[in-house]
């Protein structure tokens, strides 16, 4: 109780000092106390996950952006092309933007908040989330914990090299099949088939990675004390709200709902968190919010 009162008192003092300009404006803007509520939610969930899981020794940034709706709508409005589609998708939703070819980007960003659904990905030590994900998830924050843990798993267990080696072996095997074929027509046919097989193999590797991230994400949140059925409920929730397919399309990077659900269910039934928690050490970390970059960064302390 004493600790809580002390924390509240220092928070109130900080807000007071910022309000009266007694601390540098920039310092106040970058304080975690004044960051948008979506970032506060991320911090709270990741704090809970990190208490019972090792998240590696590298910094991990989180960024909340406008989302893919911006990209699609901007294309229909004729203001998006290959060069600026990422710019619009990643647009900072907490900042005012000038019009782009007389289209009000701020209004478009508000529409994306309403109509975009749950959207997250991991790239280069960054977990990217659309602002609309928070609106769609609402008060089911434990679902969000699993979505975040899934993305954290992509970062912590980056398997690009291993998967790339598997792909390289597959390409060599396919090339062997075309060896000795001198007829130009047959060669061309084999080349088309080879490219299709390579593409399908890439998708297969991606689906393997996705299933692994589902499982590692489940591990993380079960270790962190969330209910064991959370990942399965969250998977059903995102399938419903994002109208995802039940069937696994072999040309897709993600498995269908039925395959994902049954493999995740099997994993959770066999997972013993008590054994895992016994091996856990004490980790510590700090957070840095950067309003201008629109990031919240998790910084682990070296052990
Ligand atoms: Zn994924």
Boltz pocket constraint, residues with backbone or C-beta under 6 A from the ligand:
constraints:
  - pocket:
      binder: B
      contacts: [[A, 150], [A, 151], [A, 154], [A, 209], [A, 210], [A, 213]]
      max_distance: 6.0
